[in-house]
Amino acid sequence: MDLFLTDKVIIITGASKGIGLATAKAFEAEGCKVVIFDVDRAGERQVNGNILFKYCDITNENDVKNAIDWVINTCGKIDVLVNNAAVFHFAPAETTTDEMLNAMLSVNIKSYFFMAKYALPHLKNATHPVIVNLSSGVAFQYQAGMAAYSTTKTAILGFTRSLAVDYAPWLRAVSVCPGATLTPSLQRDIDARSGAEKDKFVKATESISLLNRLGKSEEVADFITFIASPRAGFCTGHAFRIDGGVGIRIDGDK
Ligand SMILES: NC(=O)c1ccc[n+]([C@@H]2O[C@H](COP(=O)([O-])OP(=O)(O)OC[C@H]3O[C@@H](n4cnc5c(N)ncnc54)[C@H](O)[C@@H]3O)[C@@H](O)[C@H]2O)c1
């Protein structure tokens, strides 16, 4: 199926690895030009004719403004913004430090605002402009020990709705909410455990999904390319869960 994305210019934050990188490759396969904004220079290794890398600390408003200007000077336009970057510090409220909280508020919320703020004037000139914001399954069901992280991911649902309403009808904005997906950050979380603890954690995480497995970055990436395409032209404002059916079963059923 042609997604009608050929020659579109896509910015993806935090695309040096994980879901962001898979999404960059998925858009590239659809004939797009993709610009990765990241502070991890590993993204430079992906650079080719169609994938570009711009070092940008998206928590710094001035950096964001300059990086967006750079995209306009280099690519001439912006069609789709994917706000994907996040940091993860897992703790309940009592042991969440000021440092952890600031990092998550800055990367997981503030950067989404900055990116939208400076991309919107250019998105206005696109034929099918879209902003995709990465939220999470924890915006719907709380997973123990994720107080600040789940707060930031829930906030993104509200931010997406604000974009969808304030800039309708010319802009579409959607939230994409993955469940546990095997990315470097989840792998790090798994590797932090040893022996039986590790197996227990993996099995418990897999069994949350009806499909009894972790998600793949490519599965989230394919959904993002579809939802950002004109093929999904009637979808806006809502949150879409890519999580193997988490939360639809009453405990003990089956
Ligand atoms: N992996 C999962 O299981 C999972 C589940 C639900 C939701 N999500 C969401 O999906 C998105 C991607 O997750 P992932 O697991 O692929 O993440 P990841 O940790 O693998 O990658 C995040 C990227 O963001 C970049 N980044 C962090 N701070 C930055 C900053 N200040 N400026 C620029 N770039 C910065 C990092 O360098 C990294 O490349 C996130 O929004 C996350 O909340 C992931």
The ligand as an SDF file (V2000), in Angstrom:
LIG
                    3D

 44 48  0  0  0  0  0  0  0  0999 V2000
   10.7270    1.0340   25.1060 N   0  0  0  0  0  0  0  0  0  0  0  0
    9.5520    0.8750   25.6750 C   0  0  0  0  0  0  0  0  0  0  0  0
    9.2210   -0.2060   26.2240 O   0  0  0  0  0  0  0  0  0  0  0  0
    8.5570    1.9900   25.6470 C   0  0  0  0  0  0  0  0  0  0  0  0
    7.2770    1.7570   26.1960 C   0  0  0  0  0  0  0  0  0  0  0  0
    6.3530    2.7830   26.1760 C   0  0  0  0  0  0  0  0  0  0  0  0
    6.6730    4.0230   25.6300 C   0  0  0  0  0  0  0  0  0  0  0  0
    7.9200    4.2210   25.1130 N   0  0  0  0  0  0  0  0  0  0  0  0
    8.2120    5.5650   24.5600 C   0  0  0  0  0  0  0  0  0  0  0  0
    8.7500    5.4350   23.2630 O   0  0  0  0  0  0  0  0  0  0  0  0
    9.7320    6.4650   23.0500 C   0  0  0  0  0  0  0  0  0  0  0  0
   11.0450    5.8360   22.6190 C   0  0  0  0  0  0  0  0  0  0  0  0
   11.4830    4.9480   23.6400 O   0  0  0  0  0  0  0  0  0  0  0  0
   12.8250    4.0790   23.4760 P   0  0  0  0  0  0  0  0  0  0  0  0
   12.7240    2.9660   24.4280 O   0  0  0  0  0  0  0  0  0  0  0  0
   13.0820    3.8060   22.0400 O   0  0  0  0  0  0  0  0  0  0  0  0
   13.9100    5.1330   24.0370 O   0  0  0  0  0  0  0  0  0  0  0  0
   15.5200    5.0610   24.0260 P   0  0  0  0  0  0  0  0  0  0  0  0
   15.9810    5.3390   25.4090 O   0  0  0  0  0  0  0  0  0  0  0  0
   15.9910    3.8260   23.3580 O   0  0  0  0  0  0  0  0  0  0  0  0
   15.8930    6.3100   23.1100 O   0  0  0  0  0  0  0  0  0  0  0  0
   15.6150    7.6120   23.5170 C   0  0  0  0  0  0  0  0  0  0  0  0
   16.4990    8.5570   22.7260 C   0  0  0  0  0  0  0  0  0  0  0  0
   16.2540    9.8970   23.1990 O   0  0  0  0  0  0  0  0  0  0  0  0
   17.4910   10.5940   23.2060 C   0  0  0  0  0  0  0  0  0  0  0  0
   17.4600   11.7410   24.0950 N   0  0  0  0  0  0  0  0  0  0  0  0
   17.3780   11.7300   25.4630 C   0  0  0  0  0  0  0  0  0  0  0  0
   17.5110   12.9780   25.9430 N   0  0  0  0  0  0  0  0  0  0  0  0
   17.6390   13.7960   24.8700 C   0  0  0  0  0  0  0  0  0  0  0  0
   17.8210   15.2150   24.7410 C   0  0  0  0  0  0  0  0  0  0  0  0
   17.8910   16.0420   25.7950 N   0  0  0  0  0  0  0  0  0  0  0  0
   17.9600   15.7380   23.4890 N   0  0  0  0  0  0  0  0  0  0  0  0
   17.9110   14.9140   22.4050 C   0  0  0  0  0  0  0  0  0  0  0  0
   17.7420   13.5660   22.4740 N   0  0  0  0  0  0  0  0  0  0  0  0
   17.6110   13.0160   23.7050 C   0  0  0  0  0  0  0  0  0  0  0  0
   18.4830    9.5300   23.6700 C   0  0  0  0  0  0  0  0  0  0  0  0
   19.8210    9.8840   23.3600 O   0  0  0  0  0  0  0  0  0  0  0  0
   17.9980    8.2980   22.9080 C   0  0  0  0  0  0  0  0  0  0  0  0
   18.6460    8.1720   21.6600 O   0  0  0  0  0  0  0  0  0  0  0  0
    9.8120    7.2450   24.3600 C   0  0  0  0  0  0  0  0  0  0  0  0
    8.9960    8.3840   24.2810 O   0  0  0  0  0  0  0  0  0  0  0  0
    9.2650    6.2780   25.3970 C   0  0  0  0  0  0  0  0  0  0  0  0
    8.7010    6.9400   26.5060 O   0  0  0  0  0  0  0  0  0  0  0  0
    8.8620    3.2460   25.1100 C   0  0  0  0  0  0  0  0  0  0  0  0
  1  2  1  0
  2  3  2  0
  2  4  1  0
  4  5  1  0
  4 44  2  0
  5  6  2  0
  6  7  1  0
  7  8  2  0
  8  9  1  0
  8 44  1  0
  9 10  1  0
  9 42  1  0
 10 11  1  0
 11 12  1  0
 11 40  1  0
 12 13  1  0
 13 14  1  0
 14 15  2  0
 14 16  1  0
 14 17  1  0
 17 18  1  0
 18 19  2  0
 18 20  1  0
 18 21  1  0
 21 22  1  0
 22 23  1  0
 23 24  1  0
 23 38  1  0
 24 25  1  0
 25 26  1  0
 25 36  1  0
 26 27  1  0
 26 35  1  0
 27 28  2  0
 28 29  1  0
 29 30  1  0
 29 35  2  0
 30 31  1  0
 30 32  2  0
 32 33  1  0
 33 34  2  0
 34 35  1  0
 36 37  1  0
 36 38  1  0
 38 39  1  0
 40 41  1  0
 40 42  1  0
 42 43  1  0
M  CHG  2   8   1  16  -1
M  END
$$$$
